[in-house]
Each structure stands twice: as C-alpha cells, then as structure tokens.
Amino acid sequence: MENFDNHFKSIIDKFGQPAGGGAVDPAMVETYRDRVPVALTAFWTTYGLGFWREGYFQLCDPRRYRPIAKFVFSEDADFPAQRTHIYGFSAFGRLLAWNETHRLVRVDLLDHSVRCVNYFKPKPNISPNIPILTSLFGADDEADDALDADGEPMFRRAVKTYGPLAMGQIYAPRLNPALGGAMSLDNFRPAAALEAMSLAAQSGPFVLKDVLARPPHVTRQIG
C-alpha cells in the first residue's frame, strides 16, 4: 500500500483527530475497497470517522448516506447513485462524494447543484488519491460556509446561537432556500443530518454546473 503518513500528518496537525465518530466498522472498509481511493480507506482505518472544527466538516459512513445519493443522482448516466459514495459533508449540508468514474463530486443541498471538475476536465494521469487527500486537507474551505442574504458567513454565528454540532447533525433550513426559504440564520437550526438531507434532496431536481466555464453555468439536469 502507498505510504500516506506525511499527508495524514499534515491533515491531523491541522485539524486533530476526527471527534465523535470512533473507529470504523471493518465491513465498511471492505464494502468500499476498490470503489474509493486507497487513501480514503487508509484514513478511515487509521483515524476513524468524526467531525472537525465543531462540526464544520464531518467524515461519515457512506453506507448510512446511500439514500441521499439515490435521491440526488438516481440512475444518472454519468453519476449513478450506486457508483457515487458520500464520504463527508459540511455543517450546512454540502456533500463530498466519490464517483467511481468521474472522481470527486460536490453536492450543494441548498441550491441543488452538483459540481465535478474532473468530469469537464479529466486528469487521468493524476492519482485518484490526490483529490481525496486535498479534499480532507481542505475540509475547512471557506466556500463551504453558508452565506446569508447579505453575503455574510453563518457558521460561527450558528455555533454561537445554537451550540456546536454533534456527530450526525447539520445546521438545516426550516424551509430549503431552493423552495423559497430565507438565507438567514433564523431559518436554520441543528437537525439530524440524514433526515434533513433527505428532505432537501427530495425537493430537487439537481443540476450539473460547469464551474470551470467563464462564467460558470448549468449544463444539464441530474437524473
């Protein structure tokens, strides 16, 4: 197996060990062996699951979130749910998933968009471990904070108002912004991630965005 010690050390030095999730079920690792990059199964085995920075990002069991993948992707020709595995999510329900063909996929449950840079600009000569390691090291990406209607980030205010998230929770909208809900702190509250994500995912449809284009634009509907 490739040695990821230096990469993992950089991630753990930055965030600490994932909290609240514990060791992984060995059956989970076996389920996804050869379906996700070895860097991810190695990280699971070494550090387990859990959250970083008071729930800003959570590393999750993809088996638990299979229903969300089904709601978002269904039988999409390029991103079928059975080949797209959710392995993490942000405090506001922005998902990280691995597609067995097109690699790293990002899903925003607030605006019902799907992004996949490698789909539009494939880099087959780059190891699939690189986007996994990059996604983990970038788990505090400012872009994963939700902005209110005035363009102000909400995560720190949500923690102050509602308290830190527990494992398996997100700050979920009472009414999804895609359905007309306000992008304001009082429209969000801590909720069980699986249930809240299910509601958001079922209120689709989702669209595929080309974020490399200038300007970025929607290319088609997912599913």
C-alpha positions in Angstrom: 0.0 0.0 0.0 1.2 3.5 -0.8 2.5 5.4 2.2 0.3 8.3 3.2 2.0 9.1 6.5 3.2 12.6 5.6 -0.2 13.6 4.0 -2.1 12.2 7.0 0.2 14.0 9.5 -0.5 17.3 7.7 -4.3 16.8 8.0 -4.1 15.7 11.6 -1.7 18.5 12.5 -4.2 21.0 11.0 -7.5 19.6 12.5 -6.7 17.0 15.1 -8.2 13.5 15.0 -11.8 13.3 13.9 -14.1 13.6 17.0 -17.3 11.8 17.9 -17.3 9.1 15.4 -14.9 6.4 16.6 -13.3 3.5 14.8 -14.8 2.3 11.6 -16.6 -0.9 11.1 -14.2 -3.2 9.1 -17.2 -4.2 7.0 -17.4 -0.6 5.8 -13.8 -0.7 4.6 -14.4 -3.9 2.8 -17.5 -2.6 1.2 -15.7 0.3 -0.4 -12.3 -1.3 -1.0 -11.6 -0.8 -4.8 -14.6 1.5 -5.0 -13.0 4.6 -3.5 -9.2 5.5 -3.5 -7.0 3.7 -1.1 -6.1 7.0 0.6 -9.6 7.2 1.9 -9.9 3.6 3.2 -6.4 4.1 4.8 -7.6 7.2 6.5 -10.7 5.5 7.8 -8.7 2.6 9.1 -6.1 4.8 10.8 -8.3 7.6 12.2 -11.9 6.5 12.0 -14.8 8.8 11.4 -15.9 12.0 13.1 -16.1 15.8 12.8 -13.6 18.7 12.8 -14.0 22.2 14.0 -17.2 21.9 15.9 -18.9 20.2 13.0 -17.7 22.4 10.2 -16.9 19.1 8.4 -17.8 15.5 9.1 -16.3 12.3 7.8 -19.1 9.9 7.5 -20.0 6.3 6.7 -21.1 6.2 3.1 -23.5 3.3 3.8 -25.6 5.5 6.0 -26.0 8.2 3.4 -26.8 5.9 0.4 -30.4 7.2 0.4 -29.2 10.7 -0.1 -27.1 9.6 -3.1 -30.2 7.9 -4.5 -32.4 11.0 -4.1 -29.7 13.2 -5.7 -28.4 11.0 -8.5 -30.9 8.3 -9.1 -29.9 6.5 -12.3 -28.0 9.4 -13.8 -26.0 8.2 -16.8 -22.7 9.8 -15.6 -23.2 9.8 -11.8 -25.4 6.8 -10.9 -26.1 6.6 -7.2 -24.7 3.0 -6.9 -21.3 4.3 -8.1 -21.3 7.6 -6.2 -20.4 7.4 -2.5 -20.9 10.2 0.0 -17.9 10.3 2.5 -18.2 13.7 4.1 -20.3 16.8 4.5 -20.2 20.3 5.8 -22.2 22.0 8.6 -24.7 23.2 6.1 -25.1 20.0 4.1 -22.6 20.5 1.3 -21.6 16.9 0.4 -18.3 15.3 -0.7 -18.8 12.2 -2.8 -16.6 9.9 -4.8 -17.8 8.7 -8.2 -16.0 5.6 -9.5 -15.7 7.1 -12.9 -15.5 10.9 -12.6 -13.8 11.1 -9.2 -14.6 13.9 -6.7 -18.1 15.2 -6.7 -19.5 18.1 -4.7 -23.2 18.5 -4.0 -24.9 21.6 -2.6 -28.2 20.7 -0.9 -29.1 24.4 -0.5 -29.0 25.3 -4.2 -29.5 21.8 -5.6 -26.2 21.9 -7.7 -23.7 19.2 -8.5 -20.1 20.1 -9.3 -17.4 17.7 -10.7 -14.3 19.4 -12.1 -12.8 16.1 -13.4 -16.0 15.5 -15.5 -15.3 18.6 -17.5 -11.5 18.4 -17.5 -10.3 14.9 -16.8 -6.8 14.3 -15.4 -6.4 10.6 -15.8 -2.6 10.8 -15.1 -3.1 12.2 -11.6 -3.5 9.6 -8.9 -7.1 9.4 -7.6 -5.6 9.6 -4.1 -4.7 13.3 -4.7 -8.2 14.7 -4.8 -9.1 12.7 -1.7 -6.2 14.0 0.3 -6.8 17.5 -1.0 -10.5 17.4 0.0 -9.6 16.3 3.5 -6.9 18.9 4.0 -9.3 21.5 2.7 -12.2 20.4 5.0 -12.2 24.0 6.4 -12.7 25.6 3.0 -14.4 28.9 3.4 -16.6 28.1 0.4 -18.4 25.5 2.5 -19.8 28.1 4.9 -23.3 29.3 4.0 -23.7 33.0 3.3 -26.7 34.9 4.4 -28.7 37.3 2.1 -26.1 40.0 2.9 -23.2 37.8 1.9 -22.0 37.2 5.5 -20.9 33.7 6.6 -23.2 32.0 9.1 -21.2 29.1 10.7 -19.6 31.0 13.6 -22.8 32.7 14.3 -24.7 29.4 14.2 -22.3 27.9 16.7 -22.7 30.9 19.0 -26.5 30.8 18.7 -27.3 27.1 18.6 -24.2 25.5 20.0 -21.7 23.2 18.2 -23.0 20.3 16.1 -22.8 16.7 17.3 -21.8 13.9 15.1 -24.6 13.2 12.6 -26.0 16.7 12.7 -26.0 19.7 10.4 -27.5 23.2 10.5 -30.5 22.6 8.3 -33.0 25.1 6.9 -36.6 25.0 8.2 -37.6 25.8 4.6 -35.0 25.0 1.9 -33.8 28.1 0.1 -34.4 26.2 -3.2 -38.1 26.3 -2.2 -38.1 29.9 -1.2 -36.6 29.7 2.3 -34.6 32.6 3.6 -30.8 32.5 3.7 -30.8 33.9 7.2 -29.6 32.4 10.5 -33.1 32.2 11.9 -34.2 29.9 9.1 -31.5 27.3 10.2 -31.3 25.1 13.2 -29.4 21.9 14.3 -31.0 18.8 12.9 -30.3 15.1 12.3 -28.2 15.1 9.1 -29.8 12.1 7.5 -33.4 13.3 7.9 -32.6 16.9 7.0 -30.6 15.9 3.9 -33.3 13.5 2.8 -35.9 16.3 2.8 -33.5 18.6 1.0 -32.5 16.0 -1.6 -36.1 15.1 -2.3 -37.0 18.7 -3.0 -34.8 18.6 -6.2 -34.2 18.3 -9.1 -30.4 18.9 -9.1 -28.4 20.4 -11.9 -24.8 19.9 -13.0 -22.7 23.1 -13.0 -19.6 23.6 -15.0 -17.5 25.8 -12.6 -14.5 25.9 -15.0 -16.5 27.9 -17.6 -16.5 31.7 -17.5 -19.0 32.4 -16.3 -19.9 29.1 -14.6 -23.2 27.8 -15.8 -25.7 24.9 -15.6 -25.1 22.3 -18.3 -28.0 19.9 -17.6 -30.3 18.3 -15.0 -29.1 15.4 -12.9 -31.0 12.1 -13.0 
